[in-house]
Amino acid sequence: MGGIGIERTGRVLEIVIDRPKANAIDSATSREMGEALASFRDDPELLVAIITGAGERFFSAGWDLKAAVAGDTEDWGPGGFAGLTEMFDLDKPVIAAVNGYAAGGGFELALACDLIVASTTASFFLPEVRLGFVADAGGVFRLPKRLPRAVAMEMLLTGRRMSAEEAARWGLVNNVVEPGEVMVAARRMAQEIVQAAPLAVRATKAIVDATAELSERDGYDAIRIGRVPAYQRALESEDAQEGPRAFTQGRDPIWRGR
């Protein structure tokens, strides 16, 4: 093991990819990340996760090609590459703190997160076609939904790099901060989420994921006929009563998560 570092701070889980020199991910690291994220998913006390890379140059260079050439199998684990790209039952928010290059699978990992904070030195690119394969750890699916099709296709077909500033202009990242401030900004964002009602946060993510391909009319139908159970749980929770009560009493709400 040893491919990642894990730290729990209050209700936030931080996962650091720590594989010098480029934080590339082999199958063992992918499975280790999947185990950490599954534990995060199943722990009622944890509300937000942050994923970042060790050092200052690389968030992650993606698939460890040296390990692949040496015979490493593509057994990523049930969560898909990096433990997250196919973890479709995770209804808690994950923040990518991109501190440098997010290349190939590293970019796909960031795309699988809900929010992205990036350093001014960060860049995003998918070089797969230049290496003879396809960005099939989510890049071909997620990027055209996050960017205008022409921009996404240019990145997918040419492997060109996108700076953090350009990514912000397209709305691909939430914040761009100075080097050394990425985790500060990600932790601040995580704490803002922690202050919200946990069941409402999970319901919101579940609704967005479940209705992404639906029309607005079909989206309404989906939540009204019970296709998003997290929505019903939030509506019927004690927290749904506590929020308005605290507001009218002029105090901060006390969330119970039930």
N, C-alpha and C positions, 0 to 999 in steps of 0.2 A: 504494500500500500504506500502511503506517503506522498501521493500525487497531489493531494489537496490539504489545505488547512481549514479547520472548522472552529468558529468561535460563536458562542451564544451570548448575546448581550440583551438582557431583558427579554423582550418578545420578538427580537430580531435575530435571525440566523445569518451569519456571514460565512461564505464559502470562498476560499482563495485558491485558485489554480496555481500550483507551485511546482513547475517542472522546467527548470532552466534548460536551455537559454530562452526558449520561445513559448513556454507554457503550452506546448503541443499536447494533445490528448490521445493516449493509447486506450486500448480496450479496458485495461484494469482501472485506469483513472476514470473512464466513463462510468464503469459500474460503481466505483466508489462515490462519484457524484450522484448517481442515481439513488444509492442507498441513503445518502445525506438528504436528498430532496424528498424521498419517500418518508423519512423520519420527520422532516419539516411538515409535510402534508398531513401526517397522522397525529402530530402533537398539537393539542388544543391550545397550549400556552404560547405557541409561536404563531405570529401573524404575518410577518414579512421576511423575505430572504433577499440577500444581496450577494451577487456573484462578481468577483473581480479577479485580476491576475496579479501575481507577485511581481515585484520590480516596477520599472517605469517605462519599459519599451513595448511590452506585449501584454495585451489582455489575453489573447490566445491566438496561436498560429493555426489552430484547428487540428485536423487529423495528423497524428504523428507518423509522417511518411517513412522516417527511418525505421521505426518499429514495424511498420507494415512491410517494408522490404525485407526485414529480418524474420518475417513470418508471423507477426502479430495478427490474430484474427479480428474480424469486425464484429465481435460479440459485445455490443455496446451496453447490453442490459435492457430491461423492460421499458426504461424511460427514453430509449433511443440515444443518439449521440449526445455525449456530455451529460447524460442522465435526465435531460429536460426536453429535448426537441420533440419527443413523442410521449411525454407525460401529460396526456390529455385530461386526466382526472384531477389535476392540481388546480384547486380553486382559490389559492392564496396568491397574492401578488409577489412577483420576483423582479428585482431591480438589477440591471447590468451596470456596473461601474467600470466603464471602458477606459482604461488608463494608458492605452497605446494601440498597437496594431491589432485589429480584429479581422483576421484573414480566414477565408474559407469557413471551416467549421466553427471557428471563433466568432465570425460574423453571424453565422447561423444560430449559434448559442445566444448571442445578443438579441437576435430577432425573435427568439422563442421567449424572451423575457417580456414583461409588460411595460416596463419603463427603462429608459437608457439615459444615464448621465455619462458624459464623455469629456475627456481632457482635450485641451486645444491641440495636443500632439497626437490625438487618436486619428486613425483612418480605418476605413471599412472597404473590404474588397473580397471578391469571390473569384479566385484564379483557377477554379477547377477545370474549365475547358482548355486552359493552356497546359494542363497536366494530363489530359486524356480522359477525364471523367466528368461527372455531373454534380452540381451542388444539391444533392438529394437528401441532405440532412435538414431540409426545410427552406433552403434558399430559393429554389425554383417555385415553391408554394407561397412563401410568406412575402418575399421582396416585392413581387408585382402587386400585392395588396397594400403595401406600405408606401410605395412610390408610384408616380405616373408610369404607365406601362413602358413608354419609350425609354425612360431613365433606367428602370429596372432591367429592361432587356439589354441595354448598353452595358450595364455592369455584369450581367450574367454571360453575355456573349463575347465580351472583350476582356473582362477581368480588371477593368479600370478602377482606380482607387477614388474613394470619396472622402474628403476631409470632414472633420467634425463640424466645421462651420457650414459646409454645404449640406451635410446631413441635417443640421438644425434648420436650415432654410426650407428643406423639404418636409420638415416635421418628423423626421425619422428618429431624432433624439430629443429628449426633453430639455436638457440643460447642457451647456458647454462651459467648463470652468478651467481655471489655470491648473497646470500640473501640480500635483500634491494636494489638490482640493477635491479630487474626485470622490474619495470615500467620505469626506466631510459632507459634501452635497448629497450623496446617496443616503447617508445616515439621517440627514435632516429630512429628506423625503420620506424615508421609512418611518420616522417618528410622527410625521404628519398623518400617515396612514394608520399607525398604531392608535392615534387619538380618536379615530373614527370607530363606529360600531362594527365589530368584527364580522358579525353575520351579514350586515349590509354590504360590507366590502366584498365578502365571498360571493354574495348573491349578485352583486354588480358584475364581477368578473365572469361568473357563470352565465349570466344573461348575455353579455357581450360575446362570449365564446359560442354559445348555443345559437345565437341569432345572426352570426356574422354573414351568412350566405342568404339570409331571408329578407324579404321586403318588410317595411315597417308594419304593414297589416298582419303579415304572418308572424312577425315578432311579438306583436300584442297577443295574437292567438296562442303562441307558444307559452307565454307566461301565464295566461289566463286558464289554460286547460291543464296546467301542472306539468309541462314538459321540462321545467327548470325547478326541481325540488328546493334548491337553495333559496329561491325567491319566496316560496311559501314559508319556509322556516324563518326567514327574516321578518316577513309580515306578521307572523303569529308569535314572535318572540317577546320576551320581557323587555328586551332592549328597544323594541319598537314603541313601547309605552314609556320607557324611561327617557328617551330623547325629548319628546314634547314636554314631558313633565319637568325635566331639568331646565328646558328653555323657558317655560313659564315661571319657574321659580328663580330664575337668574343665577343658576349654578352650573358647574360642569357636570355632565352626565357620568354616571358610574356604570360602565358596560359590564354585563355578566356573561355575554356570549351565549345566552340562552333565552 
